[in-house]
Amino acid sequence: MAIATRRALFAAPLLAAPWIGGQARAQGVVFRAADVHPDGYPTIEGMKRMGSLLQERTSGRLRIQVFHSRQLGDEKDTLEQTRFGVIDMTRVNTAPLNNLVPETLVAGLPFLFRDTAHMQKVMDGPIGADIGRATEPHGLVTLCYYDSGARNFYTRSRVARTPDDLKGQKIRVQQSDMWVALMRAFGANATPLPYGEVYSALQTGVVDGAENNFPSYLTSRHFEVAKHLSLTEHSLTPEILAMSKRSFDRLSAADKEVVKQAAVESVPHMRSLWVAMEVEARKQVEAAGVTIVQADKPAFAALVRPVYDQFVRDAKLKQLVERIQAA
């Protein structure tokens, strides 16, 4: 168990103080919500909007305190803390959930979604609801999905226009077996690392490159140490805003509905900020001297079949993929 998680678990009685006898205190409860991104990032602002809605609709009885900038640890740490009920909510990419909840890896499969509109339609509808329900046996209640944009490769030296350009390069990936397999399919050497360690790994040459969306590329300042970005758009994996099932189950039926509705209503706000930030982030990294090239997307897409064969094996996952493709 990570050090940050162990420390948080020891703090559990303090964090659980607002709860008495399975109910929230009459004077209210403050939900602790975690995110690795900096203050002002669209996912942070989405959670803040949810908190404003909760405060308004419960006369201040339910509120959210957002801990940004990895204050409570990296995604893997906050996910574990949320499952234990140490913190109440966390915003994570689907990738850290892949090994725990196989249904979540479907949303991150390469070249699965045709475009952003397709991804949003799928995740906001019955398919997304089915994926969300699969997290509940693991101590998590999926409240909503936020956008994470298109993921692209960025490297220290050799530009990745084709898969051949990635051969032998050490590429940081999220801590998910599926993402390791994807890099292998592209010919790269996958290096799983927490998000907070990527800058130094790029700076020191521990890895040759990484992959992410434009806003994260900017706010993490990875553009300073990996100035070659290739528009592969290999994944449109969404983000999950999840609540601890322990915290959720302590709420009354009425409060559960208020929480779920506030989360859903925070999504359009987050997405509008995301669209604006994608445009601005690209402008800023280009102004900083980043070289942006169009990749040969069909060449990358042609190599992903082994990933599907390895990870979409049982009937349930195959049906999910078919439903997404048909949506």
Secondary structure by P-SEA (a helix, b strand, c coil): ccaaaaaaaaaccccccccccccccccbbbbbbbbccccccaaaaaaaaaaaaaaaaacccbbbbbbcccccccaaaaaaaaaaccccbbbbcccccccccaaaaaaacccccccaaaaaaaaacaaaaaaaaaaccccccccccccccbbbbbbcccccccccccccccccccccaaaaaaaaaacbbbbbbcccaaaaaaaaccccbbbbcaaaaaaacccccccccccccccbbbbbbcccaaaaaaccaaaaaaaaaaaaaaaaaaaaaaaaaaaaaaaaaaaabbbbbbcaaaaaaacaaaaaaaccccaaaaaaaaaaaac
